[in-house]
C-alpha cells in the first residue's frame, strides 16, 4: 500500500460545476464558489477512506488558477494543504514526500467535443499541445512530471470524458466519474452521496495497486499551438532565450505555421519549460 498520498486538485471537473458560456472558472464567479465548496467534499471523502485504510499522510496540491481556492477550514484537518507556487519548479515538493499522486477536478483538454470547460493550461491563449505527435492535456503533463520524481499516478476523479482521457494518458489508472459531460457548459450531475461512496471504495483499491511510473523518454517533440500568432512569437522567443531548440511548425502551404511552435526537449526540465 502507498502510505503517503498526494491529491492534485483542479476545479472544473468536480461535481455540480459547468461554469457559464464564454467564461472559465474564474475566482469569485458563481460556479467557482460552488466548486470551492464541492471539491473539499470529494477530497475529504477520499482522505477519510485512505486514513481508515492505513495511509499515513495525505497532501492536497491546490493548483487551479495559481492556487488559494480552498479554505483550510473546509478540509479534513489531517490533510496538508499545498498551494501552487509559481516561483518554484513545477511539483518540486513531491520528491521524497509522496509515494503516489491522485487527481481531482481536472478537465478535458482544449478542443474536446462535449468536454465541460475544456481547455489546456490557458483557455484564452492555447489551442493545443502535442507530444510526439499526439494531443496531451494537463493530466498527461502532471503524470510525466510526477513520474520523473518516481511517483506514479494511480487515481482520477472527473467527468466521464475526462476519465477516458486520463485512462489514455495513464494506462491502468483507477477512475471515478463525477458527472456526465454533455457540452462545454452542460452536464448530468451525480448524487453526491453515491459519488462519495464510489470515491472511497475506488481510491482504496488504487493505493493497494503496485504501479510503475511511466516516464517520458527523450528526446521528445513538443508542439504548442496558440490562438494568436503574437503569443506564439513571444513563446518562441522565450524558448530561444532558454536555449531550447524550437521553431515554427513547417507547413507545406504556408511555409511555416505562425500559430504553432515545435520544440525538441532533452530532459524533464525542458519539457516543463515548453509547457509554460
PEBEL-V567037 format. One record per pair of residues at least 24 apart in sequence whose ideal C-beta (glycine too) atoms are under 6 Angstrom apart, sorted by sequence separation. I is the first residue (numbers start at 1). J is the second residue. D is the distance in whole Angstrom. If there is no record, write none. Layout:
i=I j=J d=D
i=I j=J d=D
This chain:
i=11 j=35 d=4
i=14 j=38 d=5
i=239 j=263 d=6
i=14 j=39 d=5
i=236 j=261 d=5
i=143 j=169 d=6
i=176 j=202 d=5
i=235 j=261 d=6
i=244 j=270 d=6
i=139 j=166 d=5
i=143 j=170 d=5
i=232 j=259 d=5
i=11 j=39 d=6
i=14 j=42 d=6
i=109 j=137 d=3
i=137 j=165 d=6
i=174 j=202 d=5
i=47 j=76 d=5
i=140 j=169 d=4
i=229 j=258 d=4
i=232 j=261 d=6
i=139 j=169 d=5
i=229 j=259 d=6
i=174 j=205 d=6
i=242 j=273 d=6
i=44 j=76 d=5
i=47 j=79 d=5
i=174 j=206 d=4
i=36 j=69 d=5
i=106 j=139 d=6
i=226 j=259 d=5
i=40 j=74 d=4
i=225 j=259 d=5
i=40 j=75 d=5
i=225 j=260 d=4
i=7 j=43 d=5
i=224 j=261 d=5
i=223 j=262 d=5
i=222 j=263 d=5
i=157 j=199 d=6
i=116 j=159 d=5
i=222 j=265 d=6
i=5 j=50 d=6
i=101 j=146 d=5
i=219 j=264 d=5
i=220 j=265 d=5
i=115 j=161 d=5
i=114 j=161 d=6
i=219 j=266 d=5
i=155 j=203 d=5
i=218 j=266 d=5
i=5 j=55 d=6
i=101 j=151 d=6
i=9 j=60 d=6
i=155 j=206 d=4
i=3 j=55 d=6
i=100 j=152 d=5
i=101 j=153 d=5
i=106 j=158 d=5
i=154 j=206 d=4
i=222 j=274 d=4
i=3 j=56 d=5
i=4 j=57 d=4
i=5 j=58 d=5
i=6 j=59 d=5
i=7 j=60 d=5
i=8 j=61 d=5
i=9 j=62 d=5
i=11 j=64 d=4
i=102 j=155 d=4
i=103 j=156 d=5
i=104 j=157 d=5
i=108 j=161 d=5
i=10 j=64 d=5
i=91 j=145 d=5
i=95 j=149 d=4
i=100 j=154 d=5
i=108 j=162 d=5
i=90 j=145 d=6
i=94 j=149 d=5
i=107 j=162 d=6
i=94 j=151 d=6
i=108 j=165 d=6
i=154 j=211 d=5
i=152 j=211 d=4
i=43 j=104 d=6
i=152 j=213 d=4
i=42 j=104 d=6
i=116 j=181 d=5
i=39 j=105 d=6
i=115 j=181 d=6
i=147 j=213 d=4
i=114 j=181 d=5
i=147 j=214 d=6
i=147 j=215 d=4
i=114 j=183 d=6
i=116 j=187 d=5
i=144 j=216 d=4
i=132 j=220 d=6
i=132 j=221 d=5
i=14 j=105 d=5
i=131 j=222 d=6
i=6 j=98 d=4
i=13 j=105 d=5
i=8 j=101 d=6
i=13 j=106 d=5
i=130 j=223 d=4
i=4 j=98 d=5
i=11 j=105 d=5
i=13 j=107 d=5
i=4 j=99 d=5
i=5 j=100 d=6
i=6 j=101 d=5
i=7 j=102 d=5
i=8 j=103 d=5
i=9 j=104 d=5
i=10 j=105 d=4
i=12 j=107 d=4
i=129 j=224 d=5
i=9 j=105 d=5
i=10 j=106 d=5
i=2 j=99 d=4
i=7 j=104 d=6
i=128 j=225 d=5
i=2 j=100 d=4
i=18 j=116 d=5
i=19 j=117 d=5
i=127 j=225 d=4
i=24 j=123 d=5
i=127 j=227 d=5
i=125 j=226 d=6
i=125 j=227 d=6
i=12 j=117 d=4
i=125 j=231 d=5
i=148 j=268 d=4
i=141 j=275 d=6
i=13 j=158 d=3
i=13 j=159 d=5
i=13 j=162 d=5
i=45 j=196 d=4
i=49 j=200 d=4
i=53 j=204 d=5
i=46 j=199 d=5
i=45 j=199 d=5
i=49 j=203 d=6
i=45 j=200 d=5
i=49 j=204 d=5
i=46 j=203 d=5
i=15 j=178 d=4
i=15 j=179 d=5
i=21 j=185 d=5
i=19 j=185 d=6
i=18 j=185 d=5
i=18 j=186 d=6
i=18 j=187 d=5
i=16 j=189 d=5
i=15 j=189 d=6
i=15 j=190 d=6
i=15 j=195 d=6
i=90 j=272 d=5
i=2 j=207 d=5
i=1 j=207 d=5
i=1 j=208 d=5
